[in-house]
Amino acid sequence: RRSERTTCQVALLLITRAQDSSLCCVTLFLETRPELFSGGRTRSSDRTMDLGLAEDHFSRPVGSFVASDIEQLKLAIEECKKLILELPEHSERQKDTVVKLIHLRLKLQELKDPEEDEPNLRVLLEHRFSKEKSKSVKQTCDKCSTIIWGLIQTWYTCTGCYYRCHSKCMNLITKPCVRSKVSHQSEYELSICPEIGLDRQDYRCAECRAPVSLRGIPSEARQCDYTGRYYCSSCHWNDIAIIPARVIHNWEFEPRKVCRSSMRYLALMMPRPVLRLKEINPLLFNFVEELVEIRKLRQDILLMKPYFITCKEAMEARLLLQLQDRQHFVENDDMYSLQDLIDISSGRLSCSLTEIHTTFAKHIKLDCERCQAKGFVCELCKEGDILFPFDSHTSVCHDCSAVFHRDCYYDNSTTCPRCARMTERKQDDV
């Protein structure tokens, strides 16, 4: 009863706000045939009353519902449609009739597609569809491109790629789950809008193969800026997304129009570290100062990692978990995700990573005596404080990892005392 009253309230609200109640009725609730708009109509209120439309269905009066089976409900719905078109526009009686039409459709839906018969989980084309309980009307079916009316329709969402569709549209789906593509092919298209032309596509949609043309006949051809191909309006909804190729080559973050499958693919790929910038475009570090700063912070964190792994206090405090959202930062210093580059451009990553770097350095140099004991003394000048490899004024030997003052040690021109001792020991052993 509550759901039926809610349906009535929603319908009355929609009708009240609509500028043209007849258009609202026809667009939202009716599937009116063209011949119903022709002349020669006769009033059918008497027949409608006989079919149970005069009953107060929302208060459930004593007595059975007259239009109880599917055939009678269909007949009652048709008669109600005709009556709505014949009644004066913006009249109270027309609004009441629309409300009764909604109730009749609800009853028909319950008889044709009972909710308890719908499974909670369905697997199709690698999609894992889960039945939704939300009654929101703001979702759109990815198959038929129409609104999902949660109050009267059952709908499903793929837990992998978030593909949404009506229950009735599931058997018509031809697109496999995008998450499977992400799992098997974790790489971006790195050419900027690699267009091949409509003639190479045989003037058909690149996904569903429906006929398309630039003139919009029979369907408008819409280009996806990520793949460079053309799609129909059912596969391309003018969604926008940041294009990885434009970011890497031009450091451009303006969202561009992409098709539905590309939008889902880019959304799932965004947190994945699959971009090796020093191989794809090494010159980018010469023009973007923020990238150089982030690379230095990441290199320092990799130098701090051995201290934490061998420190009991650091393991108990779980300091490395501060980077759990960017696990690749404690594994390497050259792999980036698209989300990393977006955060670098906005300045968010620099602030958060600097704060984490400061926390790590404070533990090693001030808070923990065990980590302090693993520091170095410059063997060339034998002066100054204890040195650590991540200090900005130090240099590290690439062979033995000994740490010196930068002014004392130069990579190719200075002999490392530690390396010299190790060489002498090997000769003595021989």
C-alpha positions in Angstrom: 0.0 0.0 0.0 2.8 2.4 0.8 4.4 1.8 -2.6 1.1 2.4 -4.3 0.5 5.6 -2.5 4.1 6.6 -3.4 3.4 5.9 -7.0 0.3 8.1 -6.9 2.2 11.0 -5.3 5.1 10.7 -7.9 2.6 10.7 -10.7 0.7 13.7 -9.4 3.9 15.6 -8.9 5.1 14.9 -12.4 1.8 16.0 -13.9 1.6 19.1 -11.8 5.1 20.2 -12.9 4.6 19.4 -16.6 3.7 22.2 -18.9 1.6 20.0 -21.0 -0.2 17.3 -19.2 -1.2 15.4 -22.3 2.4 15.3 -23.5 3.5 14.1 -20.0 0.9 11.4 -20.1 1.8 10.2 -23.6 5.6 10.4 -23.0 6.0 9.0 -19.5 3.2 6.5 -19.1 1.5 5.7 -22.4 2.4 3.7 -25.4 -0.4 5.3 -27.4 -1.0 4.2 -31.0 -1.2 6.9 -33.7 -4.8 6.0 -34.5 -5.9 7.1 -31.0 -5.2 10.7 -32.0 -7.5 10.6 -35.0 -11.0 12.0 -35.0 -14.3 10.2 -34.4 -13.7 9.3 -30.8 -16.7 8.4 -28.6 -16.7 8.8 -24.9 -16.0 5.5 -23.2 -16.4 6.5 -19.6 -19.2 4.0 -19.1 -17.1 1.1 -20.4 -14.2 2.3 -18.3 -16.3 2.3 -15.2 -17.3 -1.2 -15.9 -13.7 -2.3 -16.0 -13.0 -1.3 -12.5 -11.5 2.2 -13.1 -14.0 3.8 -10.8 -12.7 1.9 -7.8 -10.6 3.5 -5.2 -7.6 1.2 -5.6 -5.3 3.0 -3.2 -7.6 2.6 -0.2 -8.5 -1.0 -1.1 -12.3 -1.0 -0.6 -14.2 -4.1 0.3 -14.7 -6.3 -2.7 -12.5 -7.8 -5.3 -10.7 -6.0 -8.1 -12.7 -6.4 -11.3 -9.9 -6.3 -13.8 -8.0 -9.1 -12.1 -6.4 -11.1 -15.0 -4.0 -10.0 -17.6 -6.5 -9.7 -20.5 -8.9 -7.6 -18.5 -6.1 -5.4 -17.3 -4.9 -4.8 -20.8 -8.4 -3.8 -21.9 -8.8 -1.5 -18.9 -5.4 0.2 -19.8 -6.5 0.8 -23.4 -9.8 2.3 -22.3 -8.0 4.4 -19.7 -5.6 5.8 -22.4 -8.6 6.8 -24.6 -10.3 8.5 -21.7 -7.2 10.5 -20.8 -7.0 11.8 -24.4 -10.7 12.7 -24.4 -10.8 14.6 -21.0 -10.0 18.3 -20.8 -6.4 19.2 -20.4 -5.2 20.2 -16.9 -8.4 19.0 -15.4 -8.5 17.2 -12.1 -10.4 14.3 -13.6 -7.6 13.8 -16.2 -5.0 13.7 -13.4 -7.1 11.2 -11.5 -7.4 9.0 -14.6 -3.6 9.1 -15.1 -3.1 7.9 -11.5 -5.5 5.0 -12.1 -3.7 4.2 -15.3 -0.4 3.9 -13.3 -2.1 1.6 -10.8 -3.4 -0.6 -13.6 0.1 -0.9 -15.1 1.5 -1.8 -11.7 -1.1 -4.6 -11.4 -0.2 -5.8 -14.9 3.5 -5.7 -14.1 3.0 -7.8 -10.9 1.0 -10.4 -12.9 3.4 -10.6 -15.9 6.8 -10.2 -14.1 6.5 -11.0 -10.4 9.5 -9.7 -8.4 10.0 -12.9 -6.5 10.7 -14.8 -9.7 13.7 -12.6 -10.6 17.1 -14.0 -9.5 19.4 -11.8 -7.4 22.5 -12.7 -9.5 22.8 -13.5 -13.1 26.0 -14.2 -15.2 26.0 -13.2 -18.9 29.0 -12.5 -21.2 31.3 -12.3 -18.2 29.0 -9.7 -16.6 28.0 -10.5 -13.0 24.6 -8.8 -12.8 23.2 -8.1 -9.4 19.5 -7.1 -8.9 19.1 -3.6 -7.7 16.8 -2.6 -4.9 16.9 1.1 -5.5 13.7 2.8 -6.6 15.5 5.8 -8.2 14.3 6.9 -11.6 17.6 8.6 -12.5 19.3 5.6 -14.1 19.3 4.8 -17.8 19.4 1.4 -19.4 22.6 0.9 -21.3 20.9 -1.5 -23.8 17.7 0.3 -24.8 18.8 3.9 -23.7 15.6 4.5 -21.9 14.9 5.5 -18.3 14.8 2.8 -15.7 11.6 3.3 -13.6 12.6 1.7 -10.4 9.1 1.8 -9.0 7.7 -0.6 -11.6 10.7 -2.2 -13.3 13.3 -4.7 -12.2 16.8 -3.8 -13.2 20.4 -5.1 -12.8 23.9 -3.7 -12.5 27.1 -5.5 -13.4 29.4 -5.5 -10.3 32.4 -5.4 -12.6 31.8 -2.6 -15.1 28.6 -1.1 -13.7 26.6 -1.9 -16.9 22.9 -1.2 -16.1 19.9 -2.6 -17.9 16.3 -3.6 -17.5 15.5 -7.2 -16.6 13.7 -7.5 -20.0 16.8 -6.3 -21.9 19.3 -8.8 -20.4 18.8 -11.4 -23.1 19.5 -8.8 -25.8 22.9 -7.8 -24.4 25.8 -8.3 -26.9 28.6 -6.3 -25.2 31.0 -8.4 -22.9 32.0 -7.0 -19.5 34.8 -4.4 -19.8 36.5 -5.6 -16.7 37.5 -8.8 -18.5 39.3 -6.6 -21.1 41.0 -4.7 -18.3 42.2 -8.0 -16.7 43.6 -9.4 -20.0 44.7 -6.2 -21.7 45.9 -3.6 -19.2 47.3 -1.1 -21.6 46.2 2.2 -23.1 45.8 3.4 -26.7 48.7 5.9 -26.8 48.0 7.5 -30.1 45.9 10.7 -30.1 42.5 9.9 -31.6 43.7 7.3 -34.2 40.8 7.9 -36.7 40.5 5.4 -39.6 37.4 7.0 -41.2 33.8 6.0 -41.7 34.5 4.3 -45.1 36.9 1.9 -43.4 34.1 1.2 -40.9 31.8 0.5 -43.8 29.6 3.4 -42.5 28.6 1.2 -39.5 28.9 1.6 -35.8 32.3 0.3 -34.6 30.5 -1.7 -31.8 27.0 -2.8 -32.7 27.5 -2.4 -36.5 24.3 -0.3 -37.0 24.3 2.0 -40.0 25.6 5.5 -39.3 26.4 8.6 -41.2 27.7 12.2 -40.5 24.4 13.5 -41.8 22.5 11.7 -39.0 20.6 9.4 -41.4 19.6 6.8 -40.3 21.7 7.4 -37.2 24.2 10.1 -36.2 27.9 9.0 -36.3 29.7 10.1 -33.1 33.4 9.9 -32.8 35.1 8.5 -29.7 38.2 10.6 -28.9 39.9 7.6 -27.3 39.6 5.0 -30.0 39.1 7.4 -32.9 36.3 5.3 -34.3 32.6 6.3 -34.9 29.7 5.0 -33.0 25.9 5.2 -33.1 23.9 7.2 -30.6 23.0 4.0 -28.7 26.7 3.2 -28.1 27.9 6.8 -27.8 26.1 9.0 -25.3 28.5 12.0 -25.5 30.1 11.0 -22.2 33.4 12.7 -21.4 36.7 11.4 -20.0 40.3 12.4 -19.8 42.3 10.8 -22.6 45.6 9.2 -21.5 47.4 9.8 -24.9 46.7 13.6 -24.6 48.0 13.6 -21.1 51.2 11.8 -21.8 52.1 13.7 -25.1 50.6 17.1 -24.4 50.0 17.2 -20.7 46.4 18.1 -21.5 43.6 17.1 -19.1 40.6 18.5 -20.8 37.9 15.8 -21.0 36.8 14.7 -24.4 33.8 12.8 -25.7 34.1 9.1 -25.7 31.8 6.1 -26.3 30.2 4.1 -23.4 32.6 1.2 -23.6 35.6 3.5 -23.6 34.2 5.5 -20.7 33.9 2.3 -18.6 37.4 1.1 -19.7 39.1 4.3 -18.8 37.3 4.5 -15.4 38.5 1.0 -14.5 42.0 1.6 -15.8 42.5 4.9 -14.1 44.0 3.6 -10.8 46.2 1.0 -12.6 49.9 1.8 -12.8 50.6 0.9 -16.4 52.4 4.1 -17.7 56.2 4.0 -17.8 56.8 7.7 -18.6 60.5 7.5 -19.0 60.0 5.1 -22.0 56.8 6.6 -23.5 57.8 10.3 -23.3 61.0 11.0 -21.3 61.0 14.6 -22.4 57.9 15.2 -20.3 60.2 15.6 -17.2 61.9 18.5 -18.8 58.7 20.5 -19.1 56.7 19.5 -16.0 58.5 20.4 -12.8 55.9 18.7 -10.6 56.9 15.3 -12.2 60.6 15.8 -11.2 59.5 16.6 -7.7 57.3 13.5 -7.4 60.0 11.3 -8.9 62.5 12.5 -6.2 60.0 11.8 -3.4 59.3 8.3 -4.8 63.0 7.6 -5.0 63.5 8.7 -1.4 60.5 6.5 -0.2 62.1 3.5 -1.9 65.3 4.2 0.0 63.4 4.4 3.2 61.6 1.1 2.6 64.5 -1.1 3.8 64.5 0.7 7.1 60.9 0.0 7.8 61.0 -3.6 6.7 63.7 -4.4 9.3 62.3 -2.1 12.1 59.9 -3.7 14.5 58.4 -0.4 15.6 57.7 0.7 12.0 56.1 -2.7 11.3 53.8 -2.4 14.3 52.9 1.2 13.4 52.3 0.1 9.8 53.8 3.2 8.4 53.9 1.8 4.8 50.1 1.5 4.9 49.9 5.2 4.4 50.6 4.4 0.7 48.2 1.5 0.4 46.1 3.5 -2.2 49.3 3.8 -4.3 51.0 0.4 -3.7 53.3 0.9 -6.7 55.0 3.8 -4.9 56.8 1.3 -2.6 57.6 -1.0 -5.5 59.2 1.2 -8.2 59.7 4.9 -9.1 58.9 4.9 -12.8 55.4 3.5 -13.2 52.4 5.9 -13.0 48.7 5.5 -13.2 46.4 8.0 -15.0 45.0 9.0 -11.6 48.6 9.8 -10.4 49.1 12.2 -13.4 45.7 13.9 -12.7 46.6 14.4 -9.1 50.1 15.7 -10.0 48.5 18.3 -12.3 46.1 19.4 -9.6 48.8 19.5 -6.9 47.1 17.1 -4.6 49.7 14.3 -5.0 52.6 16.6 -4.2 51.0 17.8 -0.9 50.1 14.3 0.3 53.4 12.7 -0.7 55.4 15.4 0.9 53.6 14.9 4.2 54.1 11.1 4.0 57.8 11.7 3.2 58.2 13.9 6.2 56.5 11.3 8.5 58.8 8.6 7.2 62.0 10.7 7.6 61.0 11.7 11.2 60.7 8.1 12.2 64.1 7.1 10.8 66.1 10.2 11.9 64.4 11.2 15.2 61.9 8.7 16.7 63.6 5.3 16.2 67.1 4.6 17.7 67.4 1.4 15.7 66.9 3.2 12.4 69.3 6.0 13.5 72.0 3.3 14.1 71.8 2.3 10.4 73.0 5.8 9.3 76.3 6.6 7.8 79.3 8.8 8.6 81.1 10.4 5.6 84.4 8.5 5.4 85.9 11.2 3.2 85.7 14.2 5.5 84.7 12.3 8.7 82.7 15.3 9.9 79.1 16.3 10.2 76.0 14.5 11.4 74.8 11.0 10.6 73.9 10.7 6.9 71.0 8.8 5.3 70.7 7.9 1.6 67.5 10.0 1.2 69.0 13.2 2.5 69.1 16.0 -0.1 72.8 16.9 0.5 74.2 13.3 0.1 75.5 11.1 -2.6 75.3 7.3 -2.7 77.8 4.9 -4.1 76.1 2.7 -6.7 78.3 -0.3 -5.9 78.2 -0.6 -2.1 75.4 1.9 -1.2 77.7 3.9 1.1 76.6 7.4 1.8 78.8 10.6 1.6 78.4 14.3 1.5 77.6 15.5 -2.0 80.5 17.9 -1.9 82.9 15.2 -0.9 81.9 12.4 -3.3 81.5 12.5 -7.0 80.3 9.4 -8.8 83.1 8.9 -11.3 86.0 11.0 -10.0 86.1 9.9 -6.4 87.2 6.5 -5.1 84.8 5.0 -2.5 86.7 4.0 0.6 84.3 1.2 1.4 84.6 -0.3 -2.1 88.4 -0.1 -1.8 88.4 -2.0 1.5 86.1 -4.7 0.1 88.5 -5.1 -2.9 91.5 -5.5 -0.6 89.7 -8.2 1.5 88.9 -10.2 -1.6 92.5 -10.0 -2.7 93.7 -11.1 0.7 91.3 -14.1 0.6 92.6 -15.2 -2.7 
